[in-house]
C-alpha cells in the first residue's frame, strides 16, 4: 500500500474527525477542509493521494469542487463522494464532475475503511475515462422511480467477476509459461481483461466498480507476473489509448507475436 496524504472535505466537524481517525489507523497523514474553497486551496498547495468529499456543503458543493480540480489540471488522485442523498442524480452529477466513487453517509466505518484500502493500494488513480463515459450513459438511462438507491447498487456483482474470471483463466491456461514476462504481453492482457469486464457490465455500478473488478481478478491469478500489473493501473488511461491494448482487447489471449496486427507491422 502506497504512502500518501488524504484530504477530507466536509462541513460537519464530527464527521471530519471520525473519518480522520480511520485514515490515521492506516498510517496515512490527513488534511481537513470544511468548504470546497478551502479544499481547492489545499489541492493547489499539497500533493494529495486521495480525497473524500461531502457532496452537499454551504457555498460550492462537492461536485463544484471536483469540477474545479479537473478544470485546473489538479485532479491527479481518486475522489470519493460522501453523500446523504440516495438518488440517481448524485451518481450522474458525480460522474459528470469527475469523481470516481460513492459512499452513503451513515454507512458503516468498515465501508469507509475498504474504500481507503482499495484506492490507496490498487494503483488506479481514477475511474478510467472510457469506463466513466459508459457508466454515465447507463446512469442517464435510469429512471428515478426505478432507482433502488446508492447502497443497493454498490455491492459487488459476483456474477460479473465469476464469468470474467472463468473466461480469462480459460484463455490463459494454454499459453506458454513465458507469457506475461514481457511488458507487451501484460498490456495486451490488460486490454483483453478490460474488454471482457466492460462487455459483461450491464449496470452503471458494474462500471463504477471496474477498478475493483480488475484488481480482484489480478489478485486471484496464479501467475508470477501478476504483481507487475499494478504499476500499469496507475497509467491505465494512457495504456487504454495504446493500439496494442485496443486490438488485443477484442481477441482471445495469445503471445503478442501471433496477433495479426503485429505480423502486419513486421511485414
Secondary structure by P-SEA (a helix, b strand, c coil): cccbbbbbbcccaaaaaaaaaaaaaacbbbbbbccaaaaaaaaacccccbbbbbcccccccaaaaaaaaaaaccccbbbbbbbccccaaaaaaaaaacccccccccccaaaaaaaaaaaaccccccccaaaaaaaaaaaaacccccccccccccccaaaaaaaaaaaaaaaaccccccccccaaaaaaaaaaaaaaaaaacccaaaaaaaaaaaaaaaaacccccccaaaaaaaaaaaaaacaaaaaacccccccccccaaaaaaac
